Amino acid sequence: MPTGRMADNGRGEADGAYDNNEIPPWDEEPHTMETMENSRSQINVKEKKHGVIVSFRGSMRRVGEKSPLSLKRKGSKNKTETGNISDTRVHPPPSDLLQSPKNQKSQPSHSRTQSDSVVHLGGELPKKREPGRWSFRMGSKKEKTAPPTPKKEQLEVVTEILISGEVRTPEVTAGALEEKWAYTLPEIPLAPLSVMQIYKLIEMEVLEEAYLNLLSLRLEFQHDQKALGEEASSVELSHKEKDLNLLYRALWNKLTDIVRQSCALPSRNKELLVLVACIIEEEEKREGDLGGMVGWRKAWREAVQEGLKDTLKGVHLDSHEQSTSWLAVHLGLLGKAIVEDLEKVKIELVSSYPPSFNVFETYVSSCHEVVGEHLKGLLGKVTETKDYHALLDFIIHRYQSEKVMGSISLQPELKEEQRTLTLDGDFLDQIKTGYCSRMQADVRSSLDKVIELEHEEMWKDSRKPDIDEDLYNSHIHMDIWTNIKGKFQAARGLDVNLEQKVMCTCLDELNKFPRRFESAFVEWSSAVLDSPLWAIYHVTYINSFSALKEHMEGYSESCPQQVEQLGKEVDGLIHRLSQALVEHFKTDVKPFLRRMMTRKWLSSDEDFQQLAKRVETLSQQCKHMSPQHAQELVSEVHYFVVKEYISQLMKNNYSCKNRKNERAASKMSEQWGELRELFQEMNSEENWLYPVGDHLSKIVGQKTKSEIKNNLKPLIDDYPDIGKKHLSAVLYFRGMIRGRERWCATPLTLMPS
């Protein structure tokens, strides 16, 4: 509302200096208003071939004819009644809706006033007003510029039929639509109403009368400015300019408020929107002239956006604590609200604007912008993977589907190319990055749970693993693969490129798992080192991680680096588990091997039987190990046993004298045969190791040096790494060399020929 100290200028209009923060003394003195002498005649308008006449009968009065702000008349003089304006009441003129002639009298009138009580100067209720003066019509230029025919009686009014959801107007061309919206600006009053009266009209949304008087005030200001020329502006002119700016700002705010609420109150605002469009177009024609404002069309678009923002703010939104599906539910309601708003625009609001406004297209593009901003606000509240997924699904799929922008109710006006949600900058990439990070965190958490579950179900109760397809099996690899595969499929449902990014992110996290698992397993297994379960669990996890590697190799094409790195990590874990088995076996059998080729060995088979028992136990365990890794382990164990068995003979610890060599050769041949059977049963591929025992047993069993010499050559041919020192040790064991030549006690390294 304009504020300031106003001085009477003879029209009942207040002029004078005032401050913005000062309350104007509207109620201190009565205002007068000169009789407006240019009465307007009514214009008879007939329906034309290509359109219909639109006339607004209830939105305003003729200037000087019992306007809601006009004064009572006495005789030929025009005087104002004294009194406090704040105590008086003005009744706003009713604003009739567009209606057909048949229903014109029965239709109730509407007014967007803030209350039922309004101010009326002079204490007299306004009488029924004559038809509005701003006529929208089709016709020739001659008809539009014809002089008004003076008549006192009311004109016959032809109104436009509204387009409802069931009734559609016949299709017309763009030119016909523009012609339909051609209008004639009513005559601008020579003398405007007072600033306060114009402001009241704006507040009561009597827009036509307010705007005409505002234009009159603007013309008056321009005339005064022109009259002054280059002279310094007068105080009166400065105050008038300030009043003009305040009234324009009030009109600006009122129009944007009407547009902002147009979707919320479509039928109530329909007639007002027509006036809004006309005022905007009139102001665009006068853009650049002194005393006005610029950017009306931009303000209209911003008001459209603000109205859409109000709609989205009103959509129900639970917090994460209130509902785990808070975002999915909100986005569903959001899509529904968008469709409902655009349906109102299409059915009820488009007909209130000229085609040049591109109303539906403007609402759609504004909807994209407003939804994008709304989603940015939601992103700050997203913390879980399912919420990121819901957000991405809404943006990528749901928004442009038949559930929202592709809704059948918005066709054919909404073209397919207009459905896509356009987002600023890297906003979508930001959501995808957050989604991948959340996926990675979920994978880490799920892998931790795999270890916890393994401890609870297997380690804690020392439960023996199941045998599946003759292999010790833990479901650990299936749990991991199923979990990660589900994440890949979820990402694929959103976007193919996103799937690849999720794959690489999850595999990066999986690469860290083998060492984390190993650390937890070693910590637990150290307590059951002497239990048979210790080796069985090692075999089990060798199988499980070998299977996991095979599963993940299926993604080598999409994420080659990550799969290669995972392969290295898994191979490292399998190797360490296998080496743990080998070292455990070595540690277990070394005491028995150390007592080979001794006096006790010659008289007792106890140590060898313990050795054979442990080899047999390992053989049974290897039967339930994946063939590839079992083969590697058996080969290493076979080599170790043969090497250690033969090395005892080379240590010069015992000499077979006095025909003991025959007993030693017989025992050695028997034991060697038993070891051969065990390792053949284990499918050892180290066949080159078998002859060495046969050669040595024959050498030990020979009686003469020549016989021994004849058997040394085949041994050296098969195992060229055996040197003179080793042969000396063999002869010492046979009893052919006296004295213990320690320099011959060097480790034996067997090499195939």
Secondary structure, DSSP 8 states (H G I E B T S, - for coil): ---S--EE-SSS-EES---TTS---TTTS-------------------TT---B--SSS---TTSS-TT---EETTEE----S-GGGS------B-----STTTTTS--B---SSS----GGG---------S-EE----HHHHTS-----SS-----------SS-------HHHHHHHT-EE-----SS---HHHHHHHHHTT-HHHHHHHHHHHHHHHHHHHHHHTTS---HHHHHHHHHHHHHHHHHHHHHHHHHHTTTTSHHHHHHHHHHHHHHHHHHHHTTTSTT----HHHHHHHHHHHHHHHHHHTS----TTT-TTHHHHHHHHHHHHHHHHHHHIIIIIGGGS-GGG-HHHHHHHHHHHHHHHHHHHHHTT--SHHHHHHHHHIIIIITTSTTTTT-GGGTTTS-GGG-S----TTHHHHHHHHHHHHHHHHHHHHHHHHHHHHIIIIITTT---EEETTEEE-THHHHHHHHHHHHHHHHHHH-HHHHHHHHHHHHHHHTTHHHHHHHHHHHHHGGGTTSHHHHHHHHHHHHHHHHHHHHHGGGTTT-HHHHHHHHHHHHHHHHHHHHHHHHHHHHHHHHHHHTTTSHHHHH--HHHHHHHHHHHHHHHHHTTS-HHHHHHHHHHHHHHHHHHHHHHHTTT-----TTHHHHHHHHHHHHHHHHHHHHHHTT---GGGHHHHHHHHHHHH--SHHHHHHHHHHHHHH-TT--HHHHHHHHHHHT-S-S--GGG---------
